[in-house]
Amino acid sequence: METQSEIVEVSENPTWLERIGEIIIVPLMLAIIAIGFVAVVLRFAFGGQYALFWSEELIRYAFVWMFWLCAPILVWRGTMFTVDLFINILPDVAQAILRVLISLGIIGLLGTYTYYGWMMAKLNSPQLSSALGISLFWIYLAIPVGSSLIILAVVVQLLQWARGRK
């Protein structure tokens, strides 16, 4: 698998996928922090008179989306689904076989997440969130979107590795 130096090298030269992720994730995280800060200040400084009743729900849903958008980047960088303590002591052929098996396992697992996440999103689409009043479809959609992006990252990495590029 990848060594620490390879992980550092990838993170120092972000790909277009990582740059798009940063463009979405960084403002999302800043918005979560700002909304949380304002909500706490309004609740305690004014005795709850101006409390943002919707802030907790918005923050919760933003964290769900942030997780599913960060996960593909972590997989791409090789920092998720990686336990290389025993893998590195194996012969090269065994490492290659194990890499393919792990990748196929990840694709199978995340394929299941994609399918059932989509089914959950469709099933919950008529239901509205209590404070924001938005369809829960948009919240549950994070699961199939993030899972699909992880599958894409694993497939691209596997193809690059097979071609000897990574």
Backbone as CSV, one residue per row, in Angstrom:
resi,resn,N_x,N_y,N_z,CA_x,CA_y,CA_z,C_x,C_y,C_z
1,MET,0.842,-1.189,0.000,0.000,0.000,0.000,0.883,1.246,0.000
2,GLU,0.331,2.349,0.393,1.056,3.606,0.312,1.801,3.890,1.611
3,THR,2.944,4.499,1.479,3.708,4.887,2.658,3.327,6.301,3.050
4,GLN,3.799,6.714,4.216,3.487,8.052,4.708,3.983,9.123,3.737
5,SER,5.162,8.920,3.131,5.698,9.932,2.216,4.821,10.092,0.985
6,GLU,4.202,8.996,0.506,3.298,9.098,-0.638,2.045,9.879,-0.272
7,ILE,1.551,9.687,0.952,0.364,10.409,1.389,0.663,11.901,1.472
8,VAL,1.812,12.265,2.029,2.187,13.673,2.136,2.334,14.282,0.750
9,GLU,2.943,13.545,-0.182,3.134,14.059,-1.531,1.796,14.338,-2.211
10,VAL,0.831,13.444,-2.048,-0.486,13.640,-2.658,-1.166,14.855,-2.057
11,SER,-1.088,15.030,-0.744,-1.788,16.141,-0.108,-1.124,17.484,-0.405
12,GLU,0.184,17.493,-0.719,0.837,18.751,-1.057,0.486,19.218,-2.467
13,ASN,0.128,18.303,-3.343,-0.260,18.625,-4.713,-1.692,18.147,-4.941
14,PRO,-2.664,18.912,-4.483,-4.051,18.435,-4.586,-4.510,18.292,-6.038
15,THR,-5.296,17.259,-6.264,-5.869,17.023,-7.585,-7.093,17.912,-7.757
16,TRP,-7.663,17.887,-8.939,-8.865,18.684,-9.200,-10.006,18.217,-8.302
17,LEU,-10.069,16.920,-8.001,-11.111,16.398,-7.109,-10.958,16.988,-5.712
18,GLU,-9.719,17.039,-5.234,-9.474,17.593,-3.911,-9.755,19.099,-3.882
19,ARG,-9.417,19.789,-4.942,-9.679,21.239,-5.006,-11.179,21.534,-5.007
20,ILE,-11.949,20.762,-5.753,-13.416,20.936,-5.750,-13.965,20.656,-4.353
21,GLY,-13.447,19.596,-3.733,-13.861,19.289,-2.367,-13.570,20.420,-1.408
22,GLU,-12.377,21.002,-1.529,-12.019,22.118,-0.664,-12.920,23.323,-0.901
23,ILE,-13.268,23.572,-2.156,-14.133,24.712,-2.487,-15.509,24.561,-1.831
24,ILE,-15.962,23.322,-1.684,-17.271,23.072,-1.079,-17.153,22.920,0.440
25,ILE,-16.174,22.153,0.892,-16.087,21.765,2.298,-15.641,22.919,3.200
26,VAL,-14.664,23.699,2.784,-14.164,24.781,3.646,-15.253,25.812,3.943
27,PRO,-15.970,26.337,2.934,-17.056,27.271,3.271,-18.167,26.619,4.108
28,LEU,-18.421,25.328,3.861,-19.437,24.621,4.639,-19.024,24.561,6.107
29,MET,-17.755,24.249,6.364,-17.278,24.191,7.743,-17.304,25.570,8.387
30,LEU,-16.894,26.596,7.658,-16.937,27.959,8.191,-18.376,28.391,8.502
31,ALA,-19.316,27.999,7.641,-20.725,28.318,7.881,-21.239,27.606,9.133
32,ILE,-20.847,26.347,9.308,-21.252,25.602,10.509,-20.750,26.312,11.763
33,ILE,-19.489,26.717,11.750,-18.908,27.397,12.908,-19.615,28.729,13.162
34,ALA,-19.831,29.507,12.096,-20.470,30.823,12.251,-21.898,30.695,12.759
35,ILE,-22.664,29.789,12.188,-24.058,29.611,12.613,-24.108,29.127,14.060
36,GLY,-23.231,28.186,14.415,-23.189,27.697,15.793,-22.831,28.802,16.768
37,PHE,-21.850,29.620,16.402,-21.425,30.722,17.269,-22.559,31.730,17.466
38,VAL,-23.175,32.139,16.370,-24.269,33.122,16.445,-25.435,32.558,17.261
39,ALA,-25.755,31.294,17.054,-26.865,30.674,17.782,-26.604,30.674,19.289
40,VAL,-25.383,30.332,19.676,-25.050,30.300,21.106,-25.078,31.710,21.694
41,VAL,-24.499,32.672,20.979,-24.486,34.053,21.478,-25.913,34.579,21.626
42,LEU,-26.740,34.368,20.618,-28.121,34.859,20.688,-28.908,34.178,21.800
43,ARG,-28.666,32.893,21.996,-29.405,32.174,23.028,-29.036,32.655,24.421
44,PHE,-27.736,32.852,24.685,-27.314,33.188,26.036,-27.231,34.686,26.295
45,ALA,-26.916,35.467,25.284,-26.803,36.917,25.492,-28.176,37.575,25.635
46,PHE,-29.170,37.018,24.976,-30.503,37.621,25.006,-31.532,36.724,25.684
47,GLY,-31.056,35.784,26.485,-31.951,34.938,27.262,-32.860,34.060,26.414
48,GLY,-32.448,33.721,25.231,-33.242,32.847,24.368,-34.313,33.552,23.565
49,GLN,-34.424,34.853,23.709,-35.467,35.609,23.004,-35.252,35.586,21.493
50,TYR,-33.998,35.593,21.060,-33.683,35.599,19.635,-32.994,34.307,19.192
51,ALA,-33.306,33.217,19.849,-32.653,31.945,19.545,-32.960,31.506,18.109
52,LEU,-31.953,30.960,17.455,-32.121,30.421,16.105,-32.581,28.968,16.232
53,PHE,-33.868,28.745,16.202,-34.428,27.420,16.434,-34.013,26.415,15.362
54,TRP,-33.645,26.898,14.203,-33.293,26.030,13.084,-31.804,25.707,13.009
55,SER,-30.989,26.365,13.837,-29.531,26.237,13.708,-29.034,24.822,13.991
56,GLU,-29.560,24.177,15.010,-29.101,22.829,15.356,-29.368,21.858,14.212
57,GLU,-30.542,21.964,13.627,-30.891,21.075,12.518,-30.006,21.331,11.306
58,LEU,-29.773,22.588,10.981,-28.925,22.933,9.843,-27.495,22.444,10.061
59,ILE,-26.971,22.619,11.251,-25.621,22.169,11.559,-25.527,20.644,11.447
60,ARG,-26.515,19.947,11.966,-26.516,18.481,11.901,-26.500,18.000,10.458
61,TYR,-27.359,18.579,9.616,-27.420,18.156,8.218,-26.164,18.549,7.456
62,ALA,-25.583,19.690,7.797,-24.340,20.116,7.145,-23.197,19.169,7.504
63,PHE,-23.165,18.697,8.743,-22.134,17.733,9.132,-22.296,16.414,8.383
64,VAL,-23.526,15.982,8.179,-23.759,14.754,7.416,-23.195,14.908,6.011
65,TRP,-23.520,16.005,5.341,-23.003,16.243,3.995,-21.489,16.390,3.998
66,MET,-20.958,17.061,5.017,-19.517,17.268,5.067,-18.785,15.934,5.204
67,PHE,-19.309,15.032,6.012,-18.690,13.715,6.142,-18.648,13.006,4.794
68,TRP,-19.789,12.965,4.116,-19.864,12.221,2.851,-19.113,12.901,1.717
69,LEU,-18.807,14.179,1.848,-17.974,14.852,0.847,-16.484,14.745,1.180
70,CYS,-16.156,14.625,2.457,-14.756,14.463,2.852,-14.264,13.031,2.650
71,ALA,-15.137,12.061,2.832,-14.732,10.658,2.758,-14.072,10.288,1.427
72,PRO,-14.613,10.705,0.268,-13.928,10.346,-0.986,-12.524,10.942,-1.088
73,ILE,-12.327,12.121,-0.539,-10.994,12.740,-0.568,-10.038,11.954,0.320
74,LEU,-10.509,11.526,1.473,-9.673,10.719,2.362,-9.323,9.380,1.725
75,VAL,-10.273,8.777,1.033,-9.997,7.528,0.321,-8.979,7.786,-0.786
76,TRP,-9.158,8.864,-1.521,-8.234,9.210,-2.605,-6.809,9.400,-2.088
77,ARG,-6.688,10.022,-0.915,-5.365,10.262,-0.337,-4.778,9.023,0.328
78,GLY,-5.583,7.978,0.447,-5.092,6.750,1.052,-5.091,6.776,2.565
79,THR,-5.922,7.612,3.164,-5.968,7.717,4.619,-7.212,7.082,5.215
80,MET,-8.010,6.443,4.401,-9.191,5.745,4.891,-9.146,4.331,4.327
81,PHE,-9.631,3.378,5.057,-9.628,1.972,4.668,-8.202,1.442,4.509
82,THR,-7.258,1.990,5.251,-5.883,1.554,5.114,-5.353,1.085,6.456
83,VAL,-5.013,-0.192,6.519,-4.318,-0.758,7.663,-3.152,-1.522,7.064
84,ASP,-1.993,-0.896,7.043,-0.875,-1.496,6.327,0.191,-2.106,7.231
85,LEU,-0.133,-2.303,8.494,0.837,-2.864,9.428,1.304,-4.245,8.958
86,PHE,0.361,-5.115,8.607,0.698,-6.463,8.175,0.896,-6.564,6.666
87,ILE,0.265,-5.673,5.939,0.341,-5.729,4.482,1.767,-5.484,4.009
88,ASN,2.470,-4.555,4.621,3.821,-4.199,4.180,4.839,-5.315,4.363
89,ILE,4.574,-6.277,5.245,5.530,-7.372,5.440,5.279,-8.521,4.474
90,LEU,4.183,-8.452,3.719,3.875,-9.503,2.744,4.718,-9.343,1.483
91,PRO,4.911,-10.424,0.747,5.599,-10.321,-0.548,4.786,-9.458,-1.517
92,ASP,5.436,-8.921,-2.541,4.789,-8.018,-3.491,3.562,-8.629,-4.152
93,VAL,3.626,-9.884,-4.503,2.485,-10.541,-5.166,1.294,-10.613,-4.207
94,ALA,1.555,-10.965,-2.953,0.474,-11.038,-1.961,-0.105,-9.643,-1.703
95,GLN,0.756,-8.611,-1.684,0.271,-7.242,-1.511,-0.641,-6.842,-2.665
96,ALA,-0.262,-7.207,-3.881,-1.075,-6.862,-5.055,-2.428,-7.561,-4.997
97,ILE,-2.436,-8.825,-4.657,-3.699,-9.572,-4.560,-4.571,-8.971,-3.462
98,LEU,-3.963,-8.671,-2.339,-4.709,-8.091,-1.224,-5.266,-6.717,-1.589
99,ARG,-4.496,-5.925,-2.303,-4.956,-4.600,-2.731,-6.200,-4.727,-3.604
100,VAL,-6.192,-5.659,-4.540,-7.350,-5.860,-5.417,-8.544,-6.342,-4.605
101,LEU,-8.314,-7.295,-3.694,-9.414,-7.816,-2.876,-10.014,-6.730,-1.981
102,ILE,-9.163,-5.923,-1.368,-9.651,-4.830,-0.520,-10.449,-3.835,-1.357
103,SER,-9.935,-3.492,-2.529,-10.638,-2.548,-3.404,-11.999,-3.099,-3.822
104,LEU,-12.044,-4.378,-4.175,-13.327,-4.991,-4.551,-14.289,-5.034,-3.363
105,GLY,-13.767,-5.284,-2.172,-14.600,-5.261,-0.969,-15.177,-3.882,-0.700
106,ILE,-14.337,-2.849,-0.869,-14.795,-1.470,-0.667,-15.861,-1.126,-1.704
107,ILE,-15.625,-1.504,-2.954,-16.603,-1.226,-4.010,-17.921,-1.938,-3.717
108,GLY,-17.855,-3.187,-3.252,-19.074,-3.925,-2.913,-19.830,-3.288,-1.758
109,LEU,-19.105,-2.935,-0.706,-19.733,-2.314,0.461,-20.364,-0.974,0.098
110,LEU,-19.601,-0.134,-0.611,-20.111,1.195,-0.954,-21.170,1.122,-2.052
111,GLY,-21.145,0.071,-2.858,-22.235,-0.146,-3.807,-23.543,-0.398,-3.076
112,THR,-23.453,-1.155,-1.989,-24.626,-1.398,-1.150,-25.102,-0.089,-0.517
113,TYR,-24.159,0.708,-0.012,-24.521,2.014,0.547,-25.188,2.899,-0.496
114,THR,-24.655,2.880,-1.705,-25.225,3.710,-2.771,-26.664,3.292,-3.059
115,TYR,-26.874,2.011,-3.225,-28.215,1.514,-3.549,-29.212,1.809,-2.428
116,TYR,-28.868,1.386,-1.213,-29.808,1.570,-0.109,-29.910,3.038,0.330
117,GLY,-28.848,3.800,0.145,-28.920,5.237,0.419,-29.897,5.923,-0.519
118,TRP,-29.857,5.526,-1.797,-30.806,6.081,-2.767,-32.234,5.673,-2.414
119,MET,-32.413,4.406,-2.027,-33.745,3.930,-1.639,-34.245,4.694,-0.405
120,MET,-33.362,4.935,0.564,-33.742,5.698,1.753,-34.110,7.128,1.394
121,ALA,-33.334,7.728,0.496,-33.613,9.114,0.090,-34.988,9.195,-0.572
122,LYS,-35.278,8.258,-1.465,-36.587,8.263,-2.131,-37.708,8.005,-1.136
123,LEU,-37.492,7.059,-0.230,-38.519,6.708,0.748,-38.837,7.883,1.682
124,ASN,-37.823,8.639,2.058,-38.007,9.753,2.995,-38.277,11.085,2.318
125,SER,-38.387,11.107,0.994,-38.582,12.380,0.292,-39.875,13.111,0.658
126,PRO,-40.976,12.430,0.980,-42.172,13.198,1.369,-42.059,13.852,2.748
127,GLN,-41.175,13.326,3.585,-41.054,13.837,4.949,-40.241,15.129,4.951
128,LEU,-40.705,16.114,5.711,-40.013,17.390,5.818,-39.290,17.483,7.158
129,SER,-38.150,18.158,7.163,-37.433,18.357,8.422,-38.263,19.275,9.318
130,SER,-38.117,19.110,10.616,-39.002,19.820,11.540,-38.763,21.325,11.576
131,ALA,-37.536,21.772,11.561,-37.267,23.212,11.698,-37.115,23.916,10.349
132,LEU,-36.413,23.289,9.418,-36.136,23.940,8.135,-37.246,23.739,7.114
133,GLY,-38.011,22.659,7.267,-39.103,22.388,6.341,-38.648,21.931,4.964
134,ILE,-37.435,21.375,4.876,-36.967,20.869,3.586,-37.169,19.364,3.520
135,SER,-37.287,18.849,2.325,-37.472,17.415,2.143,-36.243,16.668,2.638
136,LEU,-36.467,15.584,3.383,-35.353,14.785,3.875,-34.622,14.066,2.744
137,PHE,-35.202,14.088,1.550,-34.522,13.540,0.383,-33.142,14.167,0.238
138,TRP,-33.042,15.477,0.428,-31.780,16.193,0.234,-30.753,15.830,1.297
139,ILE,-31.213,15.427,2.462,-30.295,15.031,3.524,-29.785,13.621,3.253
140,TYR,-30.711,12.703,2.975,-30.331,11.312,2.721,-29.574,11.146,1.407
141,LEU,-29.681,12.089,0.511,-28.967,12.027,-0.764,-27.450,12.051,-0.549
142,ALA,-27.001,12.555,0.567,-25.567,12.580,0.866,-24.969,11.179,0.853
143,ILE,-25.732,10.177,1.278,-25.213,8.807,1.360,-24.899,8.252,-0.031
144,PRO,-25.837,8.235,-0.969,-25.470,7.697,-2.291,-24.468,8.566,-3.049
145,VAL,-24.514,9.874,-2.853,-23.552,10.752,-3.536,-22.140,10.466,-3.020
146,GLY,-21.963,10.484,-1.714,-20.647,10.224,-1.132,-20.153,8.821,-1.428
147,SER,-21.037,7.833,-1.342,-20.653,6.450,-1.631,-20.217,6.295,-3.080
148,SER,-20.939,6.922,-3.988,-20.572,6.854,-5.406,-19.221,7.503,-5.656
149,LEU,-18.959,8.621,-4.991,-17.670,9.279,-5.148,-16.529,8.435,-4.581
150,ILE,-16.782,7.719,-3.493,-15.769,6.816,-2.948,-15.497,5.683,-3.930
151,ILE,-16.557,5.111,-4.497,-16.380,4.053,-5.498,-15.553,4.569,-6.664
152,LEU,-15.873,5.766,-7.136,-15.123,6.357,-8.246,-13.646,6.510,-7.875
153,ALA,-13.362,6.996,-6.683,-11.974,7.169,-6.243,-11.243,5.833,-6.186
154,VAL,-11.901,4.799,-5.667,-11.272,3.477,-5.558,-11.013,2.894,-6.941
155,VAL,-11.991,3.013,-7.837,-11.818,2.474,-9.195,-10.673,3.193,-9.916
156,VAL,-10.638,4.524,-9.830,-9.562,5.282,-10.491,-8.214,4.906,-9.892
157,GLN,-8.121,4.793,-8.574,-6.863,4.399,-7.944,-6.439,3.004,-8.380
158,LEU,-7.389,2.102,-8.443,-7.081,0.728,-8.851,-6.583,0.696,-10.292
159,LEU,-7.206,1.457,-11.154,-6.757,1.535,-12.556,-5.377,2.174,-12.659
160,GLN,-5.145,3.244,-11.908,-3.822,3.883,-11.921,-2.755,2.932,-11.392
161,TRP,-3.068,2.222,-10.339,-2.124,1.275,-9.764,-1.833,0.147,-10.757
162,ALA,-2.879,-0.348,-11.444,-2.695,-1.414,-12.428,-1.819,-0.957,-13.591
163,ARG,-1.906,0.322,-13.936,-1.091,0.881,-15.033,0.299,1.310,-14.546
164,GLY,0.535,1.204,-13.248,1.841,1.545,-12.695,2.053,3.021,-12.452
165,ARG,0.975,3.804,-12.431,1.102,5.260,-12.240,1.143,5.659,-10.783
166,LYS,0.577,4.874,-9.897,0.481,5.304,-8.505,1.038,4.233,-7.595
